[in-house]
Amino acid sequence: MLVLGITNNDLAGACLVEDGAIVAAASEERFTRIKDHKTWPTRSIDFVLNEGGTSLDAVDALAYGWNAGFDADRHLLLYVDRIAEEVRKNPNSFPHLRKRISDEIANDKQKRGEFDDFVESNGLRSKVAYVDHHEAHGIGAFLCSPFDEALVVTCDGRGDFQSLTVSYCTEQKTEVLQRETSIDSLGYFYGRITKLLGYRPNRHEGKITGLAANGNPTKALPLMQKMIHIDDSNRIRGLCGDFFQPSYNGYTDELTAEVAKHDPADIAAAAQEHIESILSTLVARHIAAVPTGNVCLSGGVFANVKLNQRIFEAAGVHNVYVMPPMGDGGLPLQAAVVVSHRRTAMRPKAPSMALGPDSTISTEQLDGIICEYPTLSVRRIDHGMEKIVVDALTDGQVVGTFRGRMEFGPRALGNRSVLYRTDDVAINDWLNARLNRTEFMPFAPITAEELAADCYVGWSSEHVSARFMTITYECREQFSKACPAVVHVDGTARPQIVRKQDDPFLHRVLLSWHERTGQAALVNTSFNKHEEPIVGSHRDALEALRSGAIDVLVVDDTFVIRDEARGAADAPDQQ
């Protein structure tokens, strides 16, 4: 049973699933080099089909999770009741409610039409399986989790006229416990804060999470409560009017004047505290329905790693699985897994995200590319690559990795990563400058599993999310002292925990580094400059080396490449 998943909206991409196993997945941006490319995923589709050794004609089902359409049974009375409730309280809110619905219809019509045209032109109508947007997020996350039952929460800007669902899931059934309309969108709330602070909504929300640790949440919390809240009956309610609209657009003079009274860090801190409080409260009120205390999280809002920690800490929660490609870029995988399970009863259960193009290259092929870069030198290392990497890091060099299959989703997990030592407190200034990034954004640590319990408070080997950098932990005092470069100002870190069976080479590097330096982690940040996709080809990686973003490039755990024109790495204080 071959299922091809496709999405063509916020982050276009494709995924191929065979009998419940994920064969390949990739986002179009990695091929086109256009960040968050909102296009038809031609190259992604070609890649996953080629990786599976198959063709479009041989696919058994085509899964589409961006837009299944308005379902009257799910949505009609929900919207009628919600609009009536809001207009009774605030008659002036009606234009905002109408605009929310009309904007959603217009956007979905365009993108769904593009998909349907592809289906018709390729004679695939009988193979199409439309999956409700939030079912794709939620059931897809559950099927990829290690759990046999879970409370599943989805939350994003909007999708199929919803912004949040809460469900009880097992392999046999899904029971929806709560739905919220796109009028009451926490995704839009956080995105609006992003724009009010001068960043791009639906892209730079992570900057707000990073900035929040520098502020005082109490000062602007009353303002947040004028925008959206959770009521005593557990319903999330957007307060449409002067302070909130369910959109990334429409900001009143009154709102902007109120925001201007506060330090940006205090606004960020208040928004972060507010969304954490709302969603942790929601989970705590529902978790009794799940005896195991397991929770699955999916949807773009759960890219917020601090929020995920707060939910994990909620009363009654035992374990949390955050879908690694949690946002709409993950929809092709999520929808394909759902359709495959419905037809075969098979599921992947905690799959690797190394699902993209492979870096494997021969010496002859690499030499053919290297000749285009006359200052670059390459050495083949058949034994002892771990020592070469550790030596480079010891010498203060920044190491880029281009190895194995590219990761699917927003996180680099060692295959397309930039590595550095963790004792340099100035790294936020000079390495962020090299990568054209914002200086207050924290770097994340990568740690071998054997060392993790001594680094991160409450970590357990059963915490699958920590393998994918989707949750933060409080850091132990000794770790904070030894590895200050990866501990945020609030004392937390977002680790990737590496098991030997998942990545033997990187696991050896981490243990060797610890043995030599006493540092239980390395910096792991994605191999890209700001506003660029993660490197997708050997040439992308070589360009990063030539431009000075990194000092050493490791390819396939076999080749070491340096730029001889640059010589030894500059000292950090010379950046």
Steps between C-alpha positions, in 0.01 A plus 500: 500500500672816374365832625628832366441799726507851356467852635522819296438782743715650779795265448449281196629144499433132447530166681479137395375233741509129420300261721518739795876566469622844395720459192591864433389855567629842397398865484516688173706782653800266528505467120395851392698679776201727571419501872153362584422471130125515443481328164416175326753241630613357166855417606394357835252268329764388250748438782277285721375292206855446378611408853224241512591364157148564378290732286191713537294240314601229749385696807193349667381814678563874489465660844422870535482655846507872427129536426230234512226762481218625720336208679150601609481229765815629668494868429158647424339506845838575658523817292134599532519476879837673517402795279173547687684496833759755389255739334275498809794614712650734242289597195802677347684169471290374207717648220806329650321165516377528143845597373661204676267258320520670160881517510516132586267404216701703247839361600384141516316523169818605321727233649242222491437590136869461424498154656181398321643614165803275562270210583288544186795551265658177623181291512523447877148590611418146619813495719449825692452493877425840655590512869364766734782744577491448876448126469816488291689692770352309792454141385824525303684600818342218699591239238861622500516505879615204712165496685208257481261764634532874547332833543566669166501879476532692173542876489594735216385813322221323322418205276166372373326770706653386828793629706509236776376150570529273802449127444540167673684262265571131489588288198136398477318832546520878521254688720498879460452663840524866398522714187562872468430717198760700314337806659653389832850439370798491732716477189369834380541644850870411514552598137349841562740556790780400262395768252440764766861454611630554147543141379330295233199299621474135405880490481675680788295389799808323635663839548217596736559184703870581524441867585242412766764370740641854523173662612256530788167334410290673765523850353314432174296196604178705540538603134526137391184419693315759292587301188420134572436283805375165626169512686369293790341249262843436339412683179758723335350832401648767276371843599448655159522878502759768559760266647457178303399377158540140377748608234860608454362832375289777657662687789316793656668819614386418853677163490827630356502787751451257787779272377734799463472570873692179577848368442491245212643232729214556746243465219667177387515368857133576558395331176710195585361477853145542370517226236675265743233560762211447259626177345638343817165571667315344207715185513471471880120511474492221238782270608283298738347338190835331431610254773858486369546877512650506149458811285565557129542855368486612137436816301716808456439639849696206643820616334509697828734284706445686826126448467561129451702488822218673688248246369731215596507643854119521524336290769418150380731503197748210490663539159476729196565426134530806278467424130851590371370670180215645706385780269330502161830402340446162665155447346613275212653257750215529747224455240680211329550317830129544584381367163747211511380401848135515398569258216762268651475548882879553495680795662863618520532559883775752584661504154828668415475836326802426277271469200643739240765483228813302585843664510685189377754597238807335347847650506479559125163673525616723784819589315285602204320753716801612705683605182252788475642633829878539451575602861330197653697188589355156572641203691355152510501353852427127518573468873508744791255767382373543858846616613526746211164654592589519869841650417335768286253584774780512757679751276191724501388417149136492387412166344224449244359153435357377170443133563237232447143585411378854549259551788132564429355781708635818655777346714850400394586184691865449421477428127478862384636670812753756616697381805711698746631483857265602783730693734522820295252749649563745214362257242159668490668810361759375255348173370158658459674780308667244273161344433319837473274411792349693792736514795245422773404166345650217708703217358399143579713214638549152363583236763569126506227302674737373771571857614150649477370426851788700649417797278122542478265493798231235466629352175425131444597263221130457421474868400499455123446874443848571632645308206349762267568831684131575554494561876705690757628391841636680802877457506698360790741741666818320402390479136415872497849583625682269260287571190372861531475550123194272479314609815245776443469794738207326671715195585346268240631323192343326201714187465535232240578172673695258280479125548774273371255299289370815330832659400813303597745752352354808667459306824873421495587863430293616798655248740850579373436872544380445855800283582740766372334817634248405768229670295194274478370667184585675179314788341267367229339758276355458155738527205363814337518875518204706618207497256657221296385137499727237652766400248359258247793413274876456511536836324285670765733362768814599308368853451450527876860395553630743240297788647646443846187378674699191608869412519490125431254293298450128569333309216372144542722445808768438237617832354642807677496822300664831591552835332875547474457868413359566844760303692433425864174620651495852635482523877148574622593850612601580142164415348 
